[in-house]
Amino acid sequence: MTYAPPISEIDFSLNHIAGFGALIDNGLYGDLDRETAAAILEEAGRFAAEELVPLNWQGDQQGATLQGGEVRLPDGWQQAYRKWTEGGWASLTGPAEFGGQELPHVLALAVNEIWNAANMAFGLCPLLTQGAVDALAVHGSDELKRLFLPKMVSGEWTGTMHLTEPHAGSDLRFLKTRAVPAGDGTYRLTGTKIYITYGEHSMTENIVHLVLARLPDAPAGTRGISLFLVPKFLVNADGTLGERNDVICTKLEHKLGIHASPTCVMNFGERGGAVGYMVGEPNRGLAAMFTMMIAARLSVGIQGVGIAERAYQQALAYARDRKQGASVGAPDGLVAIIEHPDVLRMLLNMKAKIAAARAIVLTAGAAMDVSHRAKDAAERERAGGIAALLTPVAKAFGTDIGVEVASKGIQVHGGMGYVEETGAAQHLRDARIATIYEGTNGIQAIDLVTRKLPLAKGAVVQGHIDDLRGIVGSIKASNEPSFGVMAVRLGEAVDALDDATRWMQNALSASPNAALAVATPYTKLFAIATGGAYLAKGALAAVRADNGARAHIAVARHFAEHLAVDAPSLKIAVTEGHATILQAADDVFAA
């Protein structure tokens, strides 16, 4: 159950695929240099291996508990969090004005992979706090920023996100939590929120809740939602803590996985109303919350990558150690199961999916950085379009492969993977939630198809496809013998994506339900074509730099020749398969 952070592979994906190194060289990140960025990754890996990995299994077995309204976390959790904040990790991307380091978002994503691979239940807490800091920094008043951001940026206080209610899951139109003006600039909130990660805990002295609620005169639907900051403890004008606010945890959910992460039912207003402060404008809360959610979606995508990497490493170690069966030509002797071709196939599939998903998430993160930091407005706009286009793909594909790889890790272990003692099952249990929260992967597919394909009248997605074709062209022109038929297979995948995209764009106006019916296979096709091309880009860079070229070529070629070959079939499912889905309501599921 050990984990060795794959620093060299993360560094390679950052610099040679996502383009992070070039952005550093071009001065996008001020005085940050490559050596400092590499040192940050190395130190994150050391901290994770020494402090977080040892708590993962124990945390899963012990879990979080609710006792008298107080949440108790597993042994060692509070001490690890204190060391984490003392190491400066909470302030990595925070605004410098409030004590943050303002380091690149894409670098934070790479570090987040390490936290979540080492201990996903632990990594969830800072993930949400980072998002809350982002939302408050953009939409909060100067006074709210002054009172709350310094201690949130430092990690002394944590943050949460409150959307879901018992009667309203992803459909936020029906939220009932109310916020009534108190006449002094504050509001009194009443209502119940569910599935609130780290809604209550003892690691910090205060918790800052960002809560969606309705004003008394709010219009119906999502246009009538406002965002409020509701602290666990009220904060005095001088920054000291006041009395306990009227918000409590009434229940912890009993979950499939991430047992050490408290998933809370939170009640507001049992004693007359929780004191809250509006963030942003009235009835514009969803737009403010999306500042937090968009960043969180990339973080959840890399969370899937981290869990997949952890499961892969454990499966690889087991395959090297476990002796079972005989190899061909040596029937009398036992061999390590990694010598069996089918086990090799599974391990290669796992590694290739991880590398592709990592490349997509980090490329999206780098584009997001450019969209915020570039001096040229046109460059910011172009990068913003790419970041927006790739974000739903990164979240969906990253978390899908988290589940797939963790499941395959159990398969590599055989029967030993199905028993809890090996820890392989924990990875699958933990990974399963990531495809659901921060917008289910079906919602990500709908977002990609209905909101991102139409960006700039289709120019953003067409530009992306042209970029993929350019990569394929470079692979073909290289005449590198070790690439095999990689260019051919990736060319077929990009062609399939282009055809499916054109069909999807037409269907959106002519038959929207047909487009929605096949949005998920389209998203998978998008990820396969993109991930395959990105791995090929990395392989070409490795050849030119003589940087571990054989391994990068092997992974990229395997993806192209074993996984990208699904693209033409997915194109058929997209362009021809919608009818069976739409007819099923009457033909199969009629009451």
ChimeraX attribute file (.defattr): number of C-alpha atoms within 10 A of each C-alpha:
attribute: neighborCount
match mode: 1-to-1
recipient: residues
	/A:1	18
	/A:2	14
	/A:3	20
	/A:4	17
	/A:5	25
	/A:6	16
	/A:7	18
	/A:8	13
	/A:9	14
	/A:10	21
	/A:11	21
	/A:12	21
	/A:13	25
	/A:14	24
	/A:15	20
	/A:16	21
	/A:17	24
	/A:18	26
	/A:19	16
	/A:20	28
	/A:21	17
	/A:22	14
	/A:23	19
	/A:24	18
	/A:25	14
	/A:26	10
	/A:27	12
	/A:28	18
	/A:29	18
	/A:30	12
	/A:31	10
	/A:32	14
	/A:33	14
	/A:34	17
	/A:35	8
	/A:36	11
	/A:37	17
	/A:38	16
	/A:39	11
	/A:40	17
	/A:41	22
	/A:42	18
	/A:43	14
	/A:44	22
	/A:45	22
	/A:46	15
	/A:47	19
	/A:48	24
	/A:49	20
	/A:50	12
	/A:51	19
	/A:52	27
	/A:53	21
	/A:54	17
	/A:55	20
	/A:56	25
	/A:57	19
	/A:58	14
	/A:59	22
	/A:60	20
	/A:61	14
	/A:62	13
	/A:63	20
	/A:64	24
	/A:65	21
	/A:66	17
	/A:67	10
	/A:68	8
	/A:69	13
	/A:70	14
	/A:71	21
	/A:72	19
	/A:73	22
	/A:74	20
	/A:75	15
	/A:76	14
	/A:77	19
	/A:78	16
	/A:79	11
	/A:80	18
	/A:81	22
	/A:82	14
	/A:83	13
	/A:84	19
	/A:85	16
	/A:86	13
	/A:87	13
	/A:88	14
	/A:89	20
	/A:90	24
	/A:91	24
	/A:92	22
	/A:93	21
	/A:94	24
	/A:95	18
	/A:96	14
	/A:97	12
	/A:98	18
	/A:99	17
	/A:100	20
	/A:101	17
	/A:102	14
	/A:103	19
	/A:104	23
	/A:105	21
	/A:106	24
	/A:107	23
	/A:108	21
	/A:109	24
	/A:110	25
	/A:111	25
	/A:112	24
	/A:113	29
	/A:114	34
	/A:115	28
	/A:116	28
	/A:117	29
	/A:118	31
	/A:119	30
	/A:120	28
	/A:121	25
	/A:122	22
	/A:123	20
	/A:124	21
	/A:125	19
	/A:126	23
	/A:127	24
	/A:128	22
	/A:129	26
	/A:130	26
	/A:131	24
	/A:132	28
	/A:133	27
	/A:134	23
	/A:135	22
	/A:136	23
	/A:137	19
	/A:138	14
	/A:139	20
	/A:140	24
	/A:141	14
	/A:142	10
	/A:143	10
	/A:144	16
	/A:145	18
	/A:146	16
	/A:147	16
	/A:148	21
	/A:149	26
	/A:150	22
	/A:151	18
	/A:152	27
	/A:153	30
	/A:154	20
	/A:155	24
	/A:156	18
	/A:157	19
	/A:158	29
	/A:159	26
	/A:160	27
	/A:161	24
	/A:162	21
	/A:163	24
	/A:164	21
	/A:165	22
	/A:166	12
	/A:167	13
	/A:168	15
	/A:169	15
	/A:170	14
	/A:171	13
	/A:172	17
	/A:173	14
	/A:174	16
	/A:175	25
	/A:176	20
	/A:177	21
	/A:178	23
	/A:179	27
	/A:180	18
	/A:181	17
	/A:182	12
	/A:183	7
	/A:184	6
	/A:185	9
	/A:186	17
	/A:187	22
	/A:188	20
	/A:189	30
	/A:190	24
	/A:191	19
	/A:192	24
	/A:193	26
	/A:194	23
	/A:195	22
	/A:196	22
	/A:197	21
	/A:198	28
	/A:199	29
	/A:200	30
	/A:201	24
	/A:202	14
	/A:203	21
	/A:204	14
	/A:205	12
	/A:206	22
	/A:207	23
	/A:208	23
	/A:209	24
	/A:210	25
	/A:211	27
	/A:212	29
	/A:213	27
	/A:214	28
	/A:215	20
	/A:216	11
	/A:217	9
	/A:218	16
	/A:219	12
	/A:220	12
	/A:221	13
	/A:222	19
	/A:223	16
	/A:224	20
	/A:225	29
	/A:226	26
	/A:227	30
	/A:228	28
	/A:229	25
	/A:230	25
	/A:231	25
	/A:232	23
	/A:233	19
	/A:234	20
	/A:235	17
	/A:236	11
	/A:237	11
	/A:238	8
	/A:239	13
	/A:240	10
	/A:241	15
	/A:242	12
	/A:243	10
	/A:244	15
	/A:245	19
	/A:246	23
	/A:247	26
	/A:248	21
	/A:249	23
	/A:250	16
	/A:251	19
	/A:252	22
	/A:253	15
	/A:254	14
	/A:255	13
	/A:256	13
	/A:257	20
	/A:258	27
	/A:259	25
	/A:260	27
	/A:261	26
	/A:262	29
	/A:263	22
	/A:264	24
	/A:265	22
	/A:266	21
	/A:267	21
	/A:268	23
	/A:269	19
	/A:270	13
	/A:271	10
	/A:272	11
	/A:273	21
	/A:274	25
	/A:275	27
	/A:276	26
	/A:277	22
	/A:278	25
	/A:279	24
	/A:280	21
	/A:281	14
	/A:282	16
	/A:283	20
	/A:284	16
	/A:285	24
	/A:286	21
	/A:287	19
	/A:288	21
	/A:289	27
	/A:290	13
	/A:291	19
	/A:292	23
	/A:293	21
	/A:294	17
	/A:295	22
	/A:296	22
	/A:297	24
	/A:298	28
	/A:299	32
	/A:300	27
	/A:301	32
	/A:302	33
	/A:303	31
	/A:304	38
	/A:305	36
	/A:306	30
	/A:307	33
	/A:308	35
	/A:309	32
	/A:310	28
	/A:311	30
	/A:312	30
	/A:313	22
	/A:314	24
	/A:315	28
	/A:316	22
	/A:317	14
	/A:318	21
	/A:319	22
	/A:320	13
	/A:321	13
	/A:322	14
	/A:323	15
	/A:324	15
	/A:325	16
	/A:326	16
	/A:327	16
	/A:328	8
	/A:329	7
	/A:330	10
	/A:331	10
	/A:332	9
	/A:333	11
	/A:334	13
	/A:335	18
	/A:336	16
	/A:337	23
	/A:338	23
	/A:339	17
	/A:340	16
	/A:341	11
	/A:342	12
	/A:343	18
	/A:344	16
	/A:345	13
	/A:346	19
	/A:347	21
	/A:348	19
	/A:349	20
	/A:350	27
	/A:351	20
	/A:352	24
	/A:353	30
	/A:354	25
	/A:355	23
	/A:356	29
	/A:357	33
	/A:358	34
	/A:359	30
	/A:360	29
	/A:361	33
	/A:362	30
	/A:363	26
	/A:364	27
	/A:365	30
	/A:366	23
	/A:367	27
	/A:368	23
	/A:369	24
	/A:370	24
	/A:371	22
	/A:372	15
	/A:373	16
	/A:374	17
	/A:375	11
	/A:376	10
	/A:377	12
	/A:378	11
	/A:379	16
	/A:380	18
	/A:381	15
	/A:382	15
	/A:383	22
	/A:384	20
	/A:385	23
	/A:386	23
	/A:387	24
	/A:388	21
	/A:389	23
	/A:390	27
	/A:391	28
	/A:392	30
	/A:393	30
	/A:394	34
	/A:395	32
	/A:396	32
	/A:397	31
	/A:398	33
	/A:399	30
	/A:400	24
	/A:401	24
	/A:402	35
	/A:403	25
	/A:404	18
	/A:405	31
	/A:406	31
	/A:407	23
	/A:408	23
	/A:409	29
	/A:410	25
	/A:411	17
	/A:412	25
	/A:413	22
	/A:414	11
	/A:415	9
	/A:416	16
	/A:417	21
	/A:418	16
	/A:419	14
	/A:420	12
	/A:421	12
	/A:422	16
	/A:423	20
	/A:424	27
	/A:425	20
	/A:426	26
	/A:427	28
	/A:428	24
	/A:429	17
	/A:430	23
	/A:431	30
	/A:432	21
	/A:433	18
	/A:434	24
	/A:435	24
	/A:436	14
	/A:437	14
	/A:438	20
	/A:439	19
	/A:440	17
	/A:441	22
	/A:442	18
	/A:443	17
	/A:444	24
	/A:445	25
	/A:446	21
	/A:447	20
	/A:448	23
	/A:449	24
	/A:450	18
	/A:451	12
	/A:452	22
	/A:453	22
	/A:454	16
	/A:455	15
	/A:456	11
	/A:457	11
	/A:458	14
	/A:459	13
	/A:460	21
	/A:461	21
	/A:462	16
	/A:463	14
	/A:464	16
	/A:465	20
	/A:466	14
	/A:467	14
	/A:468	25
	/A:469	19
	/A:470	14
	/A:471	22
	/A:472	24
	/A:473	15
	/A:474	15
	/A:475	22
	/A:476	17
	/A:477	10
	/A:478	12
	/A:479	11
	/A:480	11
	/A:481	7
	/A:482	13
	/A:483	20
	/A:484	15
	/A:485	15
	/A:486	24
	/A:487	26
	/A:488	15
	/A:489	25
	/A:490	32
	/A:491	23
	/A:492	20
	/A:493	31
	/A:494	26
	/A:495	19
	/A:496	21
	/A:497	27
	/A:498	19
	/A:499	16
	/A:500	23
	/A:501	24
	/A:502	14
	/A:503	16
	/A:504	25
	/A:505	18
	/A:506	13
	/A:507	16
	/A:508	17
	/A:509	10
	/A:510	11
	/A:511	11
	/A:512	14
	/A:513	16
	/A:514	20
	/A:515	24
	/A:516	22
	/A:517	18
	/A:518	24
	/A:519	24
	/A:520	22
	/A:521	20
	/A:522	28
	/A:523	25
	/A:524	21
	/A:525	28
	/A:526	27
	/A:527	25
	/A:528	29
	/A:529	29
	/A:530	27
	/A:531	30
	/A:532	37
	/A:533	32
	/A:534	27
	/A:535	30
	/A:536	30
	/A:537	24
	/A:538	24
	/A:539	28
	/A:540	24
	/A:541	19
	/A:542	19
	/A:543	17
	/A:544	10
	/A:545	11
	/A:546	11
	/A:547	13
	/A:548	14
	/A:549	17
	/A:550	14
	/A:551	12
	/A:552	24
	/A:553	24
	/A:554	16
	/A:555	22
	/A:556	28
	/A:557	26
	/A:558	21
	/A:559	29
	/A:560	31
	/A:561	18
	/A:562	14
	/A:563	19
	/A:564	26
	/A:565	17
	/A:566	19
	/A:567	27
	/A:568	20
	/A:569	13
	/A:570	25
	/A:571	26
	/A:572	16
	/A:573	16
	/A:574	27
	/A:575	20
	/A:576	13
	/A:577	16
	/A:578	18
	/A:579	13
	/A:580	12
	/A:581	14
	/A:582	14
	/A:583	11
	/A:584	11
	/A:585	11
	/A:586	9
	/A:587	10
	/A:588	10
	/A:589	8
	/A:590	7
	/A:591	5
